[in-house]
Amino acid sequence: MVGVCMMVITVLQLLPKNSVMRWGDKIMAIDSLIFLASVLFSYRSLSNDDSENLEKYADWLFLAGMGIMVLAGILVSFELFLE
């Protein structure tokens, strides 16, 4: 998912610059950090005795990242259709 975020940031760099596209860049960068945090929590849950809490945090972070990605996709797609 981090790769997808990086690809979207790259594609947004190719589009004309306006306020929505700049926000899309920032949102996707934050989203990639959320996915990285999810991966770290998931990895730690594999090697930790208290894995239930860490798995729960990893799941919630992953779902939050997916939700943010959907919202950013809607934002970018509406901006592209309005131009």
BELJO-V133589 format. One record per helix or strand of 3 or more residues. SS is the DSSP state (H for helix, E for strand). FROM is the first residue (numbers start at 1). TO is the last residue. If there is no record, write none. Layout:
SS,FROM,TO
SS,FROM,TO
This chain:
H,2,14
H,19,46
H,51,82
